[in-house]
Structures are given as structure tokens and as C-alpha cells.
Amino acid sequence: MTTSRTAPPEVTSGRRRRWRYLAGLLVLVALLVVGGRLVWSWVDPLGERSIDRSQPVLLQSIKDLSRFEAATGSFQVVVDLEKDANFLPDAIKGTRTLFVGAGGVDAYVDFSGVAAGAVTVSQDRTQATVRVPRAQLEKPNIDNSRSYVFAQQRGLFDRVSDFLSGSPTDQRELYLLAEKKISEAAVASDLRARADANTKAMLSGLLKSLGFTKVTVKFTDEP
């Protein structure tokens, strides 16, 4: 016949007390961790903030414009620029960058050089002939918000050099190359022809609104 041994009341009470202490300690640790994270996120000692101490913008000059913005073209080009070392493989020394360059080119007609006799009117003031210069192309305006590096491969030496220099790769060459290619594309396009046609339409509409029934617009290089 076996008899079961029961722990004395003092031992049972002591065990319960220890479990209560342990549970309370765990709850306290959890509260400290949660509170510490909240305080850390609120104070954020390692966080950064931006302070703009720029000087006021200084107006340097104002110029009167005597030109008509006749047309604008939107262009995009993918620049593939590769630089190789003479005697080292690309994995050691060399870079290849794919850059998406986007921007616009304006076509305008400059009226400041129009001669005094550029407008001739018939005696009955029903017909007018206007001579204006042809459209010119403005310098490409690269849109920074739509221009970005799509992909880049760098050799080991280039990676180490960029890491030690602590500055990102200079992208000025990419922007200049994109600007050059967009400018060439604008010259090859029909942007100037569209601007010439828009200029004729604008001047014809303007003079007809003044009462002329027949308006002829010619360019200075036309007979």
C-alpha cells in the first residue's frame, strides 16, 4: 500500500509566491521595454532634421523679352556611358551607367531684330504683309524629376574609390551628354517647322482681328 506525500502548506505558499514574483518581474520588464521604445522614438537621439539657412534670393537682372514661344518639344533619351581601363578587366576597373534623361526644348521667334519696314499695308488697309525671322531652338531644359540613373556597374577599384571619397558618383557628365543628345534630336525633328507654322497662324489671326482681310506672313530668308 502506497501513500502520497503532499508538500507542506509553507512550501506550496512559497512556490506560489515565487511564481507571482517572477510573473510580476516579467510584466515589469515588458513595461520597461515598451516604455523605453516609446521614449526612444519620441526623443530620437540619432534622428536627423533639416534646417534651411539659405540666404534670400537675390534678383540680379530683369530683361524684356521680345519673342514668341511658338512650340515646345518633350524628349527622352537613354544614355549608355561606359568607361574602361586600358589593361584591366571591367570587374577590376571600369564603369557602365544607364541614365534616363528627359527634358524639353522650346522653339521661339525673336521679334527684337525685325526691321522697321517688316510690315507693309495696302493703301485701302485691307491687306498686310509681314516678314519675320524663322524660329530658333532654345537650350534643352533637363527635367531633374524625370531624369535618373537606371542601372550602374562598377569595378572593384571604382567601388573602393567611391567608398573612400564619401561622395556619390558625379552625374554632371551624364546630364551634359543627355542635353547634347536631346539638342541634336530637336534639331533633327520638325520642331522648328511647327514653330514657323504656329507663328504664321498667330500673326495672321492677330492682324485679321485688327480688320485686315488678307494677311501674308513671310520669313526673312524668303524672296
Secondary structure, 3 states (H helix, E strand, C coil): CCCCCCCCHHHHHHHHHHHHHHHHHHHHHHHHHHHHHHHHHHHCCCCCCCCCCCCCCCCCCCCCCCEEEEEEEEEEEEEEEEEECCCCCCCCCEEEEEEEEEEEEEEEEECCCCCHHHEEECCCCCEEEEEECCCEECCCEECHHHCEEEEEEECHHHHHHHHHHCCCCCCHHHHHHHHHHHHHHHHHCCHHHHHHHHHHHHHHHHHHHCCCCEEEEEECCCC
